[in-house]
């Protein structure tokens, strides 16, 4: 076993780089209190880790 992925610490996910984990569209959040979901992560606030493709394990 290779151990946990250093990019996501074994969780398989990382914060969305667009909304920084909020799940909200950052451009809309600046102008309204009822911001729509982030399109990049579908409002989840996280994406599969690009280092391990969401597996959570190193190489």
C-alpha positions in Angstrom: 0.0 0.0 0.0 1.3 3.4 -1.0 -0.3 5.4 1.8 -2.5 8.5 1.8 -2.2 11.0 -1.1 -0.3 14.0 0.1 -2.5 16.3 -2.1 -5.7 15.5 -0.3 -4.4 13.7 2.8 -6.3 10.6 1.9 -9.8 12.1 1.6 -9.9 11.9 -2.2 -11.1 15.5 -2.6 -9.7 19.1 -2.4 -11.3 22.5 -2.2 -12.6 23.8 -5.4 -10.1 26.2 -6.9 -12.8 28.5 -8.3 -15.1 29.0 -5.2 -12.3 28.1 -2.6 -14.7 25.6 -0.9 -17.7 27.8 -0.5 -19.8 26.1 -3.2 -21.0 29.5 -4.4 -20.3 31.3 -7.7 -17.6 33.8 -6.5 -18.5 36.5 -9.1 -22.2 36.4 -8.1 -21.3 36.3 -4.4 -19.8 39.7 -4.7 -23.0 41.3 -5.9 -25.8 39.4 -4.2 -26.6 37.6 -0.9 -28.4 34.8 -2.8 -25.4 33.6 -4.9 -25.9 30.7 -7.3 -23.9 27.5 -7.0 -20.4 27.3 -8.4 -20.6 25.7 -11.8 -17.1 24.1 -11.6 -17.9 22.0 -8.5 -21.7 21.9 -8.8 -22.0 23.7 -5.5 -20.2 20.9 -3.5 -17.2 23.1 -2.6 -14.8 20.4 -3.5 -13.5 18.4 -6.5 -11.8 15.0 -6.9 -8.1 15.4 -6.0 -6.1 15.9 -9.2 -3.1 14.1 -7.7 -4.8 10.8 -7.0 -7.9 11.1 -9.2 -10.1 10.9 -6.1 -8.7 7.6 -4.9 -7.1 9.0 -1.7 -4.0 6.9 -2.1 -0.5 8.0 -3.2 0.8 6.8 -6.6 
